[in-house]
Amino acid sequence: MSWWVIAALAAGTFAFRAAGPLVRSRVHVPPRVVRGLALAATALLVALGVTQTVYDGSSFAGWARVAGVLVAAVLVWRRAPFVLVVVGAAASAAILRALGVA
């Protein structure tokens, strides 16, 4: 990538971030739009999580990964500590893979 492209992207990023505080008092965003943006961010994160769970590149990731994520979701729902969530998900996926479940 050329240096001028990197400089242009850096300048654009800086301008975009600086525009927020400068324009905040002049632009009124309706509460309905704010709620919609919050829901859109949530939907985007859920879609990303599902995509990364189910697919590995362009093929199916396997049932062991899906089961590991489901175990993690149940543990989060039961308010388990974060370390237990990670270890539980990894252990369940590893056991399923050791048993031959792809």
N, C-alpha and C positions, 0 to 999 in steps of 0.2 A: 504494500500500500504506500502511496506517495505521501511525502510529508505535508503537502498542501491539503490533501484530503483529511489527514489527521488533525491539522490545524483548523480546518473548516468545521469538522465535527466537534472539536473542543470549543470553538467560538460559539457554535450553535447551541451546544449543551449549556454553556455559561449564560448565554442570552436567555435561553428558555427558563433556566432556574432563577435568574434575576428578575424576569418578568412577573413571576408570581407575587412577590412582595410589592413590586411597583404598581401593579394593576389591581391589587386586591381591593382597594377602597373604591375603585371606579366601576368595577364590574359586579353586578348583582346576579348571583346564581340562585334560582328558585329552590326551595327545599325538596321539591319533587325530583329535580335533577340531581341534587346531592345524594338522595336516597338511591336513585337509579345507578349512579356511579359506584356507590358502595356495593350494591348488589352485583354490578358488572364485574367489579374486582373479585368478589367472592366466586362468581361463576367462572371467571378465568382461572383462578387458583384451583378450583375443583376439577375443571377440565384438564389442566396441566397434570394434576395428580393422577387422574384416571388414565390419561394417555401414557404417563410414565410407568404406571402399574401394569397396564395390559400389553403395551408394545415395547419391544426392544429393537429399535431401528424401524424396520418395516415388517417385522414378523411378530407373532405372538410370543410373549415373554415366558409363558409357562404358568401352570397352576400353582407352583410353589411360591412364586412372587406374589400372586394374587392372594393366596392364603396368608402369607406373611403380612401383607398390608391389612387384610381383614382382622388378623389377630391384633395388630397395632391399633386399629380403629376401635376394637372392643376394649382394649386396655385403656385407651384415652377416654373412651366413654365412661369407663368405671373409675376414672380419675387416678390411674396408677402413676407412680413417679416416672419421669422421662426415661431414666436409665432402664427401668423394667420394661417400658414400651419398646425401646430399641432392642434390648436383649431378647425379649419375647418374640418379636417379629423376626429377628435374625435366626433365632433358634428354631422356630417353627418352619421357616423356609429351608434351613439347613437339614433338618430332620426329614422333611418331605423329599428333598433332593437326594439324600442318602438312601431313602427307600425307593428311589427310582421315579418319583413323580417329577416330571419335567416342568 
